[in-house]
């Protein structure tokens, strides 16, 4: 389980030190890809396999499903952390999420998100602004 929020730095070579608390869950390998909200998503390999099965089960005859498959798989990169717990984030993914220097790493239970600090601040404000009676929560049955 990945929980919490951490501030780390991507170095000039594109390496990101994974928070120490997350490393054991990623030791077998991981996949980093585009998140849905201009962030990156990091999945432990077993969680990625479950997600990949679900995405692959989408009907090939549905244009939106094909587009989603392309989004998920074409932008994914499998990575093994180095001895210091760092992972290399490909340039195209860093560019997509606006990552350069300081980043915010958030644990989202079964996966991790990596955010540009300004984008994370805006997202956090948006989420914290939801009222318990808000339609967004009601639509989820919460």
SVG drawing of the C-alpha trace seen along z (x, -y; Angstrom):
<svg xmlns="http://www.w3.org/2000/svg" viewBox="-25 -26 48 36">
<polyline fill="none" stroke="black" stroke-width="0.4" points="0.0,0.0 1.4,-3.4 0.4,-6.3 1.6,-9.8 3.0,-12.8 6.8,-13.4 8.8,-16.1 11.8,-14.9 14.0,-16.0 14.6,-14.7 18.2,-15.2 19.7,-16.5 19.8,-12.9 16.1,-12.4 16.5,-10.1 14.0,-10.2 14.7,-8.8 11.7,-6.8 10.7,-7.5 12.3,-4.8 8.8,-3.7 7.8,-2.8 10.9,-1.0 10.0,2.5 6.8,2.4 8.7,1.6 11.7,3.9 10.4,6.4 10.1,3.7 7.6,1.1 6.0,-0.7 5.9,-4.4 3.3,-6.0 1.2,-9.0 -1.4,-9.6 -4.8,-10.9 -4.4,-14.4 -1.0,-15.7 1.0,-13.7 2.9,-10.4 1.6,-7.1 4.0,-4.5 2.7,-0.9 4.4,2.0 4.7,4.7 2.0,6.9 -0.5,4.0 0.5,3.1 -0.3,6.6 -3.8,6.3 -4.3,2.9 -2.9,4.2 -5.4,7.1 -8.3,4.7 -7.2,2.3 -6.5,5.2 -10.0,6.5 -11.5,3.4 -13.1,4.0 -10.8,3.3 -13.9,2.3 -14.4,-0.8 -12.4,-3.8 -12.2,-5.3 -11.0,-2.0 -8.2,-1.8 -7.2,-5.4 -7.1,-4.6 -4.9,-1.5 -2.5,-3.7 -2.4,-6.3 -1.7,-3.7 0.8,-1.3 2.6,-3.6 3.6,-5.9 4.6,-3.2 8.2,-2.4 9.2,0.6 12.0,-0.3 14.0,1.4 15.2,-0.9 19.0,-1.2 20.8,-0.4 20.0,-3.8 16.3,-3.4 16.3,-5.8 14.3,-5.3 15.0,-6.9 12.0,-8.9 12.0,-9.1 12.2,-12.7 8.8,-12.4 7.1,-11.6 8.9,-14.4 7.8,-16.8 4.2,-15.6 3.9,-16.2 6.1,-19.3 8.7,-17.7 12.0,-19.4 13.8,-19.6 11.4,-19.4 8.4,-17.0 5.7,-15.8 5.3,-12.0 2.0,-10.8 0.9,-7.4 -2.5,-6.4 -3.0,-3.0 -2.0,-0.6 0.1,-3.0 2.1,-6.2 1.7,-9.6 4.4,-12.1 3.4,-15.7 4.8,-19.1 4.5,-21.0 2.3,-23.7 0.0,-21.2 -0.3,-19.2 -1.1,-22.3 -3.9,-23.1 -5.2,-19.5 -5.1,-19.3 -7.0,-22.6 -9.6,-21.3 -10.1,-18.0 -10.1,-19.6 -12.7,-22.1 -15.2,-19.3 -18.1,-19.5 -19.4,-16.2 -22.6,-17.0 -20.8,-17.7 -22.1,-16.0 -18.6,-14.5 -18.7,-12.5 -22.4,-11.6 -21.7,-10.2 -19.2,-7.9 -21.6,-6.8 -19.6,-8.4"/>
</svg>
